[in-house]
Amino acid sequence: TVGNPGETCTNSLECSSGVCNSTYLCEGILEGAACDHVSDLCASNLVCYSGICSKKSSIGNCSSNYHCDNDKFCHYGQCRPYISLENGSYPDISGVLPIISTIPNFNIECSSMWRDNLGFCKQAPRSLKDYSKKPCNFDSDCRLSDNTTSQCLCGLTPNGTRYCTRSVGDPIFDGIRMKFEHILKRNGACHPLSRFSASCAEIAPHVIELEQLLRFVEVSPLLQGLPGCLRPMLPYDPVFD
């Protein structure tokens, strides 16, 4: 993987800018110099704006997430903190910089971290019962607080026991929020393109843990009930007894 400006390197071939400096960091274009917004090779604390490497604070209105500090995103021309939009808000999805996840309706702009099927921030539904260890037979067994259901998935145990998928309103997502907030507090020195990437050394351990926890939430219904000897093989194991 080729590193962005500000990321560690051992030689210049490892840098998108083609320059690994004497401190073993990929060098970027300095403030005031010309740049190409497509490759965005400005130094890690700068952004390419109107063809010039500029400080983010000097830009004013934004048209991209990359015009905002790394703990903020572009929301209809204004930089807003992640996980801050009130219920009823409609995130500017044209500028979304996602955390990779296949969890339905999961969103990092909404304060609830959830948006409904129409795209509006809403209170995240929660499971009406603790389904994480109780087998199910049908989706209708997996009732949520908004009168919908999660999925009842067939697990990987020998008898194929089914378990419900987790909902964004369930307690396990408190841990996801906490890990994401850790990243937001520490990613200020990252290159804008690496604000949520393990390639940025300042946040690498937290990004890896967040990805593991998101992956665990996705696959936990399939893993529930597996023999204890298989636990070391799990991508993350925060709740299994």
N, C-alpha and C positions, 0 to 999 in steps of 0.2 A: 504494500500500500504506500502511495506517495504522500508525504506529510505536507500539511498546510504550514504557512508561516507561524513561527512560535513553537512548533512541535519538535521533539527530539530527533536527532539524525546522527549517523556515523559518517556519511559522505553525501556529496551534493546530488547524487542520483536518487536519493531518498526524498528529495524535496520538490514540491511542485514548482517552486521558484528557480530551482537549479542551483541554489547556493546554500551550503551547510557551513555556518560560520565557526569561528574558533571555539565558541562555547557549546558546540554541537547542538545548535538550534537552527531550524530552517529560517533563513532570512527573508523578510518581506520588503515591499516597496515602502519608502518612507513618506511621511506626511507632506502633502503638497505636490508630490510627483504624479505623473500621468499613470493611469491604470486602465485595465480592461475589466469591466464588471462581470464578464462571463467567467474568466479564470479567477478573478478576485485574489490577486497576489499581494495585497497590501499587508503591512505588518499586523500582528494579531490584535492590536488595540485600535485599528483603523478599519474603514470600510470604503470601497470604491463607490464614489457618488459623483455623477456627472463627469466621469472620466478622470477624477482626481482622488487620491487617497486622503480621506478626511476623518477627523474625529467624529464619532457618532453624535456627540452632544452639539455639534455645530450644524447638523443637518436640518433640524426642525421637523417638519412633517415627514412621515415615512411612506414608502411605497413597497417596502419589503421588510421581512423580519430582520434581515441582516443590517438594516439601517438603525436598529434598536440595540440597546445593551443586551448582553446575552441572557439576562433574566427577564427579558420583555419580548413581546411580539407586536407586529404591526396590525392594528385594529382600525380599519377605515381611516388611515392617515395619521393615527396617533399611537405612540408606543404605550402599551399596557403591560403590567406584570402578568406573567403566566399564573394560572389558576386564580384569576381575579374577577372574571366576568360574572355578573349577577344572573340569577335565574330569570329567564325571559329574554336574555341577550342572544343575538345571533352572531356567532364568531365569523370573522372575515376569512372564510375557508380558502380564498384565493392565495392567502399568504401563510398557510399552516406549515409549520415545521414539525412533523410528527415524531414522537417516540414510536419506534417500530413495535406494533402490537396488533393482534387480530381480535382483541376483545371488543365486542360490538359496542359502538357509541362511546367508547372511551375517548376523552378529550382533555388536553392539557391547558386549554385557555379558560374553560369554565371553572368557577370556584368549586362546583360540585364534582368536577372531572367527568361529567357525563352530559351528553346532548341527546335529545329525542330524535325520532326518525325524520322530523322536519328540519332538524339542524339547530334547534334552540337549546340553550342551556336550561337544564331542569334538575330538580332534586333527584339524585341517583336512586333507583329502586333497590330495595334490599330484600333478601330472602325472608319469608314470613316465619320460617323455622330454620334451625341449624341443619341444613341438608348435607353438610360436608362429610358427615360420617353415617348418614342414614340412607340406605338404598332407596331407589325409586324404580317405578315400572314404566311410567309415561311422563311426557313433558308436563301434563296437567298436575303431576305430583310436585312440581317445582314452582310453586306459586310465589309471586313477588308482590311488593307493597303497592304497585301501580296497577294491579289486576292483570298483569301479564304473567308469563312464565319464562323460566330459563330452560335449558335443554337437559334432558335425561339421557346421558351417554353411557354406552356399554363399555365397561372397563376392561383391563388387560389381565384380570385374575382368571384362573382356570375355569371358573363357573360363569364368567362374564357378568358379574354383578354390575348394575347400573347406578350411577350417582349424578346428582344435579350439578350443572356448572355454576360458578360463583357469579354474583352480580356486583356491579361497581359500588353499590351501597353497603356491601357486606364488610365486616370488620377487617378482613385481610387487606382491603384497599387503604386502610389507615396507614399500613406499613409502606404501601406504594407511594402515597402522598408524602410521607416523611422522607423517603429516599429521594424523591424528586425534588423536594425542598432543599435537601442537602446539596444536590447538584446545582440548583439555582444560586445558592450562597457561595459556591466555589468556582463557578465557570467564568468569572469575569475576565480572567487572563487568557482564556481559550480563543482561538481564531473563531470568527462567527460561524464558519462552516463546520466547526467541531464542537459547538456549544453543548451538544449532548452525546459526544462521541468518546469512546475509551481511548482514542488516539491523543486526547488532551490529558497529559499526565496528572494535572491537578484534580481531575474528576474521575479518572479511570476506574478506581475501585468501586466508586458509588454507581457508575454507569453499569458496570458488570453485575453488581448486586441487583440493580433495578431490572436489568434485562432478565436475570435469573428468576426474580420474583414474578415478573410478568409472564414469563414462560411457564412457571409453576402454576399460576392461576389458570392458564389456558389448558394445561394437561392434567391438573390434579384429579378431575373425575375419572380419568383413565387409570391413574396410579393408585387410587384409593383401594385399600385392602390387600396390597401386595405384601408378600412375606417380608419380615424385618431384615432379612439378609440382603435384600435388594435396595434398602434405603440409601446406601452410599452411591447408588447409581442415579438418584433423583437429581434434577437440575437445581432444586432448592427444596428445603424441608423445614418450613417454619411452624407447621401446625400438626403434622402427623404424630400420633402417639406411638 
